[in-house]
C-alpha cells in the first residue's frame, strides 16, 4: 500500500520584509451606512433596508448613535412579540451597542462584538457613523484566532 506524501512549498521560511500591518475596520466595513432616527417606525426601517439591500441600519438620536436594528430584530419584534410595524418606533426596540472607531483592528472589533453579543457594529470616525461591520465580514477578513471558533469563520474557509 502506498502512503500519500505531503506536498510542501519550496520555501519553508517566512517571507522577508516588515511584518504585515493589522487589517483595519475601514478595509472591511460597509461604508455609508443607512441611518434612521429613533422616531422612525419598523415599517420605515424595513422599506429602507429593502431599497438599500442591507440587513441592518444604525439608529440615531439627535445625531448620536443610539443602536443598531437588524432584519432579524424586525422579524422577532413584529411576529414573536406581536408589535405593529407602523406604530413601533426604532428607539423602543433597537439593540444598544457601542460603536468602534474605523482605525480599530478587526481583532479589537471582534472582541467588542463578542462582549456585546452583537452581530453588527457601527463604525465611526470622531463619533460620526461612517460604516457598519458584521461578524461575517470580520470572520472572512480575519486570521484572528478569536474569530476561528465561530461558525461563520468555519464556513468562510470553504469559499
Helices and strands as residue ranges (DSSP letters): H 25-28, E 30-31, E 35-37, H 42-52, E 56-61, E 64-70, H 71-75, I 76-80, H 90-93, E 100-101, H 106-116, E 120-125, E 128-134, H 135-141, G 145-147, H 151-156
